[in-house]
Amino acid sequence: MRPKYEEVVVQRSKLGTELLQRSIGNVFHVTSREGLAGIEATGAILANEDGSLGDTFPQSKRSYFRSQGCVCLFDLRHVSEEELKNALDKYYFLNPHHVHDNPVFLILREQFFSQLRPWSEAKRGVEMVIPHVECGFTKEVSLDMIQEVLIVRIEGPHGYTGWLKMVAAAEREREEPV
């Protein structure tokens, strides 16, 4: 069964409400649009045990689930607000840097939840894992196991610099004759 595809635009200021609310209760993989193209070409989210798919971050080489030959997923089914906040502080999966404001969420079908490996397997302090939200799926996740592919475009100013640009644009509009 093929997943449902949905494209959405989310304002940067609403990532923590709109996008996060869509993620709560789900298990998903986050990638870029380029990553999605690779997944569609192979028909699956592949494990990156040997690093041949590249490293998103230097610490990826120490990822517990990667070392176990698993696909790394986020599990937001049973996470407290504080655990979620701590996880987002460690890795902002709503809009990771490498996706350039275009994250893609591949949401796992519920029937495969029993095959998930919990974050608590990792030896804390030795292997990289995001407590309470990261989990692993052994080997690959075929597209047939994906319920929905959520393709997101994030719009709006970036932090303080974006805010300054927005204020400057508003000032110019006010000064221009009508």
N, C-alpha and C positions, 0 to 999 in steps of 0.2 A: 504494500500500500504506500503510495507516494504521500509526502507531507503536504500540508496546506502552506502556501506562501502568502505572506502579508507584508506590505511596505507601509511604514508609518514615519511621520515626521514628529519629532519631539523637541520642544524648546529646551535648551540647556538648563534653564532655571527650573524645569519640571522633571529632570531626570530622576531625582530622589522621590518623586511622587508618582508620576505617570508610568515611567518605565519600570521602576522598582515594584510598583503594585502589580504589574503584569508578570513579574518574575517570581513573586512570592508564591509558594506552593508548588513550584516547578523544579525540574532538574534539567539543566541545559549546558550547552557548550557555547562559548563566545569566540567568534572569529571575525576576520575582516571580509570585505567583499571579494578580495583576491583569494582568501582562504576558502570561501564558499565555492568559488569557481573550481578550485582544486578538489574539494569534497564532491561536487557534482560530477567532475570528470572521473573520479575513482569510484563513486557510488557509496562512499563511506568516509567517516571521520576516522583517520588512521592514527594509531598509537605512534609516538615519536621516540621510541626507546633508544634508537641509535643516533638521534639528533639530525637525521637526514632531511627533516622538514624545516630545519632551522631553529633558532632560539629567539623567542620574543624578548627575553630578559637574560642577563648573565646567570641569574640563579636558576634558570630553567634546567641547567645541567644537573642540579641537585634535587630536582623535583622527585618526590617519593613515587608518585603514580607513574611518571615517565619511566623511572628506573624499573618499575614493575611491569612495563609493557602495556600500560593502561592509557586510555583516553581520559584526559582531565575534564571533569564536569563540575558544575556548581549545583548544590542541593539546597534549595531554600524551602523545603517542606516543613522542617521542624526546627527553625532557628529563632532564637529570641531577638528582640530589638537590639540589645547590647551586643550580642554575638555578631549580628549583621553589621552593625556600625563598625566593630573592630575589624571584621573581614574587609569591608569597603576601605578602611584606612590602610590595610595591608596591600590590597589589590583592587583598584576601582574597576570592577568588571562591567559596570554599566556603560563605560566608555573608555576602555583601555587606550593608552597612548598610540599603540601600533595600528589601531583601526581608523584613525584620522576622522573622527566624528561620524563614522559609518559602521557601527557594530552590527553584527549579525548573530542572532540567538537561535540555536537549533535546540528545540525543546523535545526532550525524550518522552516517548509514549510510556504511560503508567505501567503497562504490562512488563516492562523491562527493569523496573525499580528493584526487583529482588536480586538482580545481578550486580548491583552497585557495591563497591568496596568503600568502607567509611574512612574518613580522615584519621580516625583514632588508631589505625594500623601503623602509622608512621612513628618513628622514633623521634620525638620532639627534640629540637636543638641540633639534630644530626641531618635529618632529611627535610627538604622544603615541603611544607603543606600549609594550606590556609585553614586553620582550625574552624570547626563547626560548619563550614560551607563547602569545602572541596571534597570531592569523592572521585573514584576511579571506575572505569568500565573496562574490563579486561579485553585486550586486543582492539577491535574496531567497532564502531557504531555505524551500521549501514543506514542509508537514507530511509529504508523501510521502517527503521526503529524510531524515526523522528516524526513527531506529531505535527509540528509547525516550524516553519522557518520565518522568523521575524526579522525583516531587513529594515534597519533604523537609519534615518538621517537626522543628525542633531544640528539644530540651528540656534543661533543666538550668540551673543558676545562671549568671549573667553575671559573669565576672571576680571582682574583690575584693568588690564590693558584693553580688553573688549569694552568694559564699562567706560573707559576714557574715550574710546572711539565713538561710542554711542552718544555720549554727552557732547562731544565736538560736533557730531553730525546734527544733533538737535540745536545747538547754538547757531550753526550755519543756516539751518532752515529758518530760525527765528529772525536772523539778520537779513535774509534775502527779501527784496521787495516782492509784494504779491501782485 
